[in-house]
Amino acid sequence: MKKEILYTAGSYLRDEFRIEGYRFGKEGGMAEPAACIVGSIRGNEYQQLYICSLLVKKLKDLEKSGAIVGDNQILVVPCINNFSMNVGKKYWVSDNSDINRQFPGNFDGEPTSRLAAYFFEKVKGFRYGIQFPSFYRKGDFIPHVRMPSTGKESTSLANLFGLPYVITSKQRNFDKTTLNYNWQIQGTDAFSVYSGETGNINEASAKQAVSSVLRFLTRMGILKYNCHNGYIASIIEEEDMVPVKAGGSGFFRRFVRVDEEVQRGQLLGEILDPYEGEILSEIRANVDGIVFFASNQPTILENATAFQVIKKLHE
């Protein structure tokens, strides 16, 4: 293993900002850039950082045992935004900008755009790119691999992670400024692996995410590693998932968990008056299916998505 600094920037208030990476496998000009794995980009992504720490520890042992095949090289970048993480902020400390909305970056731009440009220069050119992002909704969800539909995505490769679902989504304007999208445009097969947690550490789902990455690297001939086969993933378009929205606002009481099968009309949750405790509204399933996402916040607003359901094929 070789630990190196991928990017530095001075700070007049604090120590120098650094992005550190860990390289495994072949070094030098003969190295084949096989896989780049990126953890937390935002300051609240503790689970993503933890997953990468487990991967670094595991890859150390695998490298020592000669398990990295041929000239393959693996780069792990556990954290891109440790400044924000250290002070408990989600986005960049000075201007509240989101690094994962800055790619491919501008070498002469604002701080996060410059950071994105220099960092992307270091991580482009790998055959495979794996990122552990945070989910865009606050709540619990089934671990999955997600990719925007750029025309260059590969659901068959995504299936090799062995997670329960592969989710594709229509391209949105902001996708063009994400790491995943720019990896794909530059010829890297890129995958976003969602482990089911963000601001807290979930040991079980973190280990599942680590296993999924090791499984993928093994199936792509980068590692020699004996692992469980995992799931045969179901490929779902996000637009085909059915939202179940709140009919009022107040305290949110939830009765079902993610990955639970539900029937049309089943009571999924209730909304309570925050002052008087009375039930203001019931939230019932509008299709038969499996709960993919469930809000875990204490309160909810009217018309907010409380659940997403993967509907059964006969619906």
N, C-alpha and C positions, 0 to 999 in steps of 0.2 A: 504494500500500500504506500502511496505517496500523497502526503497532504500538501496542498498548495493554495496560494492566494490567487483567485481569479479576477478580482477587481478591488481597488482601493479608492477611497476619496477622503480628503482632509476634512476636519471639523474644528471650528474655532471654539466650540463649547465642550467637546467630548473627545475621547480617543478616536483614532483614525477608523473610518468605516471599512470593513473588509467582508468580502464574500469568499468563503473557503470551500474548496472541493477536495474530494478524496478519489484518487485514481487507483484502479485495480487492474492487474493483468499486464500485458505487454507495454513497455515504455519505448520512447524514441521513434525514429522515422518509420520503423516497420510495424508500428502499432496500428491496428484496425479499429477506428472509433465505432464500437458496436452499440453501446447503449448509454444514454445519459438519463439520470434519475434526479428529479428536482422536488424538494420538499416545500417548506412554507415560503410563500411570497408575501403574505400579509401577516401583520403582527399578532393576530389572534389564532393562527393556525398551529396550535401546540401539538395536536395529534399528528399532523403532517411531519413536523420536525421529529417527533418521537419515532414514527415509522422509519424515517431515514436513519436515525441513530441505530435502530435494530438492524437495518440493512448493512450499515457500515460494519457493525460488529460481526454479522454473519459472513459478509464478504471477506473480511480479514481472515477468518478461519478457513473459508473455502480457497482463498488464494494460497494460504500456507500449505494446504493439502494438494495443490496442483489441479484444482477443479475448474479453473478458467481455461477454456479451450483455445489452443493455438495462439494467434496474435491478437485476439480480442481484447479490447480495453473497455472498462466500465467506469464512468464518472458519476459520483454521487455528490449532489450539492444540497446539504440538509436545510439551509436557510438563506434566503436572499435579503431579508429585511429584519436583521437582528436589532437595528436601532429602534424600530417601532415595538418589537416584541419586548425589549428591555424596559420600556416605559408604559406598556399596556395600551398601546394604540393600534388600531387595525391598519391604518394607512400610513404613508410616509409622514414623519414627524413634522417637518417644516411647512408643508403645504397641503397635507391631507390628500395627496394624489395616490392613485392605485397603480402600482408597478405593473400589474397584469392587465392594464389598459394602455400600456406604453410601447409595446413591441410593434415593429422591430427596433424602435428607438431612433434617436437622433443624436449623433455625437456632439452636436453644437446646441442641443436643446436644454430644457429645464433639467434639474437634478435627476428625477426618476427616468426621464427619457434618455439621458446620457447613460445612466446605470443600465437601462434595458439594452441600449445599443452595444455597450461594451460586453455585457453578459452574453447577449445573443451571439456575438462574434465568437465567444468561447464554446458555446454549446451547439451551434449549427454544424451540420456535416456528419452527425451521428446517424447510424442506420435507424435506430429506434430511440424515441424520446418518451419518457414516462414522467408525468407530473402528478403530485398529490394535492389537488386544489380543495378549497372549501365549497360546500354546497351553497347555492344562491338563496335558498330558503332556510329559515331557522326551524329546525325540527329533526326528527329521526327519519332515516331512509334506508333502503336496502343497499348494501355495498354493490357497486357496479363500475363498469368502464363506460366512459362517455366520450363522444367525439362529435364535433360539428360537421355538417355535411359540406365539405369543400370540393367534393368530386375526387379527392385523393385519399379519402379515409378507407380503411380496410376493416370491415366487421369480422371477417374470417380470422384475421390476426388478433383482433380484440378478444375473440372467443377463447384464445389460447391462454388467457390469464386464469380461466377456470372460475370466474366469479358468476353469480347467478344471472346477471343481466348485462347486456350491452345496449346502451341508450344512444340513439342518434337524434340530432335536432337540426331543424332548419337554420341556415346561416343567418345570424343577426349582425347588425352593424358593428357592435362592439367586439364580436368574435375576431374581427380582422386585426385587433390590437392585442390579442392574447398570445401567450407563448405557444400553446398547442397549435393554433391556426398558423402561425408563422413557421413553426417547425414543419408542418405539413406542406406549406407552399414552397419551402426550401428543399423538399425531397425527403424529409425524415418521416417515418411512420410514427405518428404521435398519438399518445393515449393519456387520457385523464382518468386516474383511478380514485374513486370516492370510497372512503372507508367507513362512513357512517357517523363520524364525529369531527369536531373542529376545535372548540375552545376547551375541551376536557380530553383526558387520555382514556381511551377505551382499550384495555389490554387485548381482549379477544379479537376485536375488529382490526387492531394494529397488526397482530400476528397473522390474521387472515390476509391483510394487504401485503405483508412481507412474503408470505407463501405464494401469493398470486404472482408477484414479480419474479421470484426465483423460479416458479413454474414456467413462466413465459420465457425467461432467459435460457432455461434448459431446453425448452421445445424449439427455440430458435438456434440451438447449437452453440450458445455462448458459454454455458455452464454445464458441468457434469454434476447433477444433483438429483437424488432420489426424493420425490415428493408425491403427495397425494394428487390424484387426477383432478380433483375439484369438480365443478359443475359443468354441464353442457349448457352454455348460456342461451337464454332467450333474447332475441334481438328485437328491441322495441323502439319505435319512434316516439319521442317525447310528446308530440302533438296528438298521439293516439291515447295517451293516458287521460283519464277522466278526472277533472277537479271536483272536489266536493267542498262547497263554500259555506261559510257561516251566514246564517240568516239574521244575525244581530251581533251586538258587541257586548263584551263583559268578560267575566272569568270563564276560562275554557276548561271543561272537565272531559277528559278523553277516556274511552272505554275499550279501544282496540290498539294493538301494537302493529308495527310494520311487519310485513311478510305474513300477515294473518288473512285468511280467506274470509270474505264477507259476502252477504247476499243483498240484493236490492231491497231497500226498505229497512235494513238492519240499523239499529241505533248505534252510531259511532261515537257520539259525544253530545254534550249539552253546554249551553251558554247560560251563565247565572248572572243575575243582577248583582253588581259589585257592592251595592249598599244594603239591599234587603235579602239577598240570598235566594230569591225565587228563580225558578227556571224560566228564562226568557225565550229560549229557542232550542229545538232539538236538531241535531245534525244526523241525517240518515243517508245511507248509501244509495246512490242513484243507478248503480249497475251491480251485477255480480262480478267479483274479481278478487284481486289480491292488493292489499294496502301497500303501496310503494313508499309514500311519504305521509308523515303525520306530524303536525305542529306540536311542539313541546313547550310552548310559551304559556305563562300563567293567564294572559289575557289575549283576546282576539278582537279584530275589528270586523264590522259588518262587510260581507262580500269578500273577505280574505279567504284564501285557500287553506282549509283546515286539513284536508287529506288529498292525496292523489291515488287513484285506483287504476291498476292495470286490469282492464276489462277482459273477461273471458272471450274466447274466439267466437262463441255462438251469439254474443251480444250484437 
